[in-house]
Amino acid sequence: MECSRCSSEFENVHIDGEDYSICKSCELMVLKKNQLNRLMNESDAEVSSIREYNADQSDPVKCPVCSSRMKRINFLGFSGIMIEHCESCGAFLVDNAEITQMHELVRLVDEGKHTVTEVRAYDLLMRISRLAYSIFSS
């Protein structure tokens, strides 16, 4: 699979029984539909809580899994973290900047500086944040 941003080949990283595709050059992670579903089941989150589409579709990204055009979404609706989502195959792209935003949101909640109303959705965000940290910090 080729990175749609830098054309490097994705590498597979094996964590917790799953193979995740990452681009080390861009620090980009692909979450495939089945992987996200597993994380969602663990956090008891619902699909409706992860998608809020943004109207800004300038410079769309090509999905590395199925080559369809991806859309930018506000991940979890409340987070303000904009990531790419493929409606065709269900894949998500999460890059270093978005991972940093996830870590920051988790930190703010932990410090009591941000209140979360959707606990299951926040749990999903924490799981993805931890997963990304374990992939890119090694």
Sine and cosine of phi, psi and omega as CSV:
sin_phi,cos_phi,sin_psi,cos_psi,sin_omega,cos_omega
0.00,0.00,0.65,-0.76,-0.05,-1.00
-0.95,-0.30,0.66,-0.75,0.03,-1.00
-0.92,0.39,0.76,-0.65,-0.02,-1.00
-0.97,0.23,-0.17,0.99,0.00,-1.00
-0.99,-0.12,-0.68,0.73,-0.10,-0.99
-0.84,-0.55,-0.02,1.00,0.00,-1.00
0.93,0.37,0.16,0.99,0.11,-0.99
-0.96,0.30,0.38,-0.93,0.08,-1.00
-0.98,0.20,0.67,-0.74,0.09,-1.00
-0.94,0.34,0.54,-0.84,0.12,-0.99
-0.96,-0.29,0.50,-0.86,0.08,-1.00
-0.99,-0.12,0.73,-0.69,0.05,-1.00
-0.86,-0.51,0.78,-0.63,-0.05,-1.00
-0.99,-0.13,0.89,-0.46,0.02,-1.00
-0.65,-0.76,0.75,-0.66,0.05,-1.00
0.76,0.65,0.69,0.73,0.06,-1.00
0.98,0.18,0.10,1.00,-0.01,-1.00
-0.85,-0.53,0.55,-0.83,0.15,-0.99
-0.98,-0.18,0.87,-0.49,0.02,-1.00
-0.96,-0.29,0.66,-0.75,0.03,-1.00
-1.00,-0.03,0.79,-0.61,0.00,-1.00
-0.72,-0.69,0.46,-0.89,0.16,-0.99
-0.94,-0.35,0.93,-0.37,-0.02,-1.00
-0.94,0.35,-0.50,0.87,0.01,-1.00
-0.89,0.45,-0.72,0.69,-0.04,-1.00
-1.00,-0.07,-0.15,0.99,-0.17,-0.99
0.79,0.61,0.84,0.54,-0.06,-1.00
-0.88,-0.47,0.69,-0.73,0.00,-1.00
-0.86,-0.51,0.67,-0.74,0.09,-1.00
-0.98,-0.19,0.82,-0.57,0.15,-0.99
-0.96,-0.27,0.93,-0.35,0.01,-1.00
-0.98,0.18,0.33,-0.94,-0.10,-1.00
-0.81,0.59,-0.71,0.70,-0.03,-1.00
-0.91,0.41,-0.56,0.83,0.03,-1.00
-0.94,0.34,-0.68,0.74,0.05,-1.00
-0.91,0.42,-0.65,0.76,0.03,-1.00
-0.86,0.50,-0.64,0.77,0.03,-1.00
-0.90,0.44,-0.71,0.71,0.02,-1.00
-0.90,0.44,-0.61,0.79,0.01,-1.00
-0.92,0.39,-0.65,0.76,0.03,-1.00
-0.90,0.44,-0.63,0.78,0.03,-1.00
-0.91,0.41,-0.53,0.85,-0.04,-1.00
-0.99,-0.16,-0.07,1.00,-0.02,-1.00
0.88,0.48,0.48,0.88,0.03,-1.00
-0.99,0.12,0.24,-0.97,0.01,-1.00
-0.89,-0.46,0.53,-0.85,-0.02,-1.00
-0.84,0.54,-0.61,0.79,-0.04,-1.00
-0.88,0.48,-0.40,0.92,-0.04,-1.00
-0.99,0.12,-0.16,0.99,-0.07,-1.00
-0.98,-0.20,-0.19,0.98,-0.11,-0.99
-0.88,-0.48,0.86,-0.52,0.20,-0.98
-0.61,-0.80,0.97,-0.25,-0.13,-0.99
-0.96,0.29,0.58,-0.82,0.05,-1.00
-0.99,-0.16,0.61,-0.79,-0.01,-1.00
-0.95,0.31,-0.36,0.93,-0.04,-1.00
-0.96,0.27,0.97,-0.24,0.00,-1.00
-0.90,-0.44,0.43,0.90,0.05,-1.00
-0.92,0.38,0.63,-0.77,0.03,-1.00
0.81,0.59,0.87,0.49,-0.01,-1.00
-0.91,0.41,0.51,-0.86,-0.01,-1.00
-0.99,-0.11,0.59,-0.81,0.06,-1.00
-1.00,0.09,0.73,-0.68,0.00,-1.00
-0.92,0.40,0.80,-0.60,0.01,-1.00
-0.95,0.31,-0.27,0.96,-0.02,-1.00
-1.00,0.06,-0.73,0.68,-0.10,-0.99
-0.81,-0.59,-0.02,1.00,0.03,-1.00
0.95,0.31,0.14,0.99,0.08,-1.00
-0.96,0.27,0.29,-0.96,0.07,-1.00
-0.97,0.24,0.73,-0.69,-0.01,-1.00
-1.00,-0.07,0.38,-0.93,0.05,-1.00
-0.91,-0.41,0.54,-0.84,0.09,-1.00
-0.99,0.10,0.74,-0.67,0.02,-1.00
-0.80,-0.60,0.41,-0.91,0.15,-0.99
-1.00,0.09,0.98,-0.22,-0.09,-1.00
-0.88,0.47,0.82,-0.57,-0.02,-1.00
0.93,0.35,0.13,0.99,0.04,-1.00
0.96,0.27,-0.81,0.58,-0.08,-1.00
-1.00,0.07,-0.24,0.97,-0.22,-0.97
-0.98,0.21,-0.49,0.87,-0.11,-0.99
0.97,0.25,0.08,1.00,0.01,-1.00
-1.00,-0.01,0.91,-0.42,-0.06,-1.00
-1.00,-0.07,0.87,-0.48,0.02,-1.00
-0.79,-0.61,0.27,-0.96,0.03,-1.00
-1.00,0.05,0.65,-0.76,0.03,-1.00
-0.71,-0.70,0.68,-0.74,0.05,-1.00
-0.98,-0.20,0.90,-0.44,0.03,-1.00
-0.93,0.36,-0.46,0.89,-0.05,-1.00
-0.94,0.35,-0.77,0.63,-0.08,-1.00
-0.93,-0.38,-0.15,0.99,0.04,-1.00
1.00,0.08,0.13,0.99,-0.02,-1.00
-0.97,0.25,0.44,-0.90,0.09,-1.00
-0.83,-0.55,0.58,-0.81,0.14,-0.99
-0.94,-0.35,0.76,-0.65,0.02,-1.00
-0.79,-0.62,0.86,-0.51,-0.03,-1.00
-0.97,-0.25,0.01,-1.00,-0.08,-1.00
-0.85,0.53,-0.67,0.74,0.00,-1.00
-0.89,0.45,-0.66,0.75,0.00,-1.00
-0.94,0.33,-0.60,0.80,0.06,-1.00
-0.90,0.45,-0.67,0.75,0.05,-1.00
-0.87,0.49,-0.67,0.74,0.04,-1.00
-0.89,0.46,-0.63,0.78,0.04,-1.00
-0.89,0.45,-0.74,0.68,0.03,-1.00
-0.85,0.53,-0.68,0.74,-0.01,-1.00
-0.90,0.43,-0.67,0.74,0.03,-1.00
-0.90,0.45,-0.68,0.73,0.05,-1.00
-0.87,0.50,-0.69,0.73,0.02,-1.00
-0.88,0.48,-0.71,0.70,-0.01,-1.00
-0.88,0.47,-0.65,0.76,0.03,-1.00
-0.92,0.39,-0.70,0.71,0.01,-1.00
-0.86,0.50,-0.58,0.82,-0.01,-1.00
-1.00,0.09,-0.02,1.00,0.01,-1.00
0.97,0.22,0.28,0.96,-0.01,-1.00
-1.00,-0.07,-0.08,1.00,0.04,-1.00
-0.60,-0.80,0.70,-0.71,0.00,-1.00
-0.98,-0.21,0.67,-0.74,0.01,-1.00
-0.94,-0.35,0.77,-0.64,0.04,-1.00
-0.99,-0.13,-0.46,0.89,0.02,-1.00
-0.97,-0.24,1.00,0.01,-0.10,-0.99
-0.90,0.44,-0.65,0.76,-0.01,-1.00
-0.91,0.42,-0.64,0.77,0.03,-1.00
-0.92,0.39,-0.64,0.77,0.04,-1.00
-0.90,0.43,-0.62,0.79,0.04,-1.00
-0.88,0.48,-0.64,0.77,0.07,-1.00
-0.88,0.47,-0.70,0.71,0.04,-1.00
-0.86,0.52,-0.68,0.74,0.03,-1.00
-0.89,0.45,-0.66,0.75,-0.01,-1.00
-0.90,0.44,-0.68,0.73,0.02,-1.00
-0.92,0.39,-0.65,0.76,0.03,-1.00
-0.87,0.50,-0.72,0.69,0.02,-1.00
-0.90,0.43,-0.66,0.75,0.03,-1.00
-0.87,0.49,-0.75,0.66,0.00,-1.00
-0.88,0.47,-0.65,0.76,0.02,-1.00
-0.88,0.48,-0.70,0.72,-0.01,-1.00
-0.92,0.39,-0.50,0.87,0.03,-1.00
-0.97,0.26,-0.77,0.64,-0.16,-0.99
-1.00,-0.01,-0.18,0.98,0.02,-1.00
-1.00,-0.08,-0.08,1.00,-0.01,-1.00
-1.00,0.01,0.00,0.00,0.00,0.00
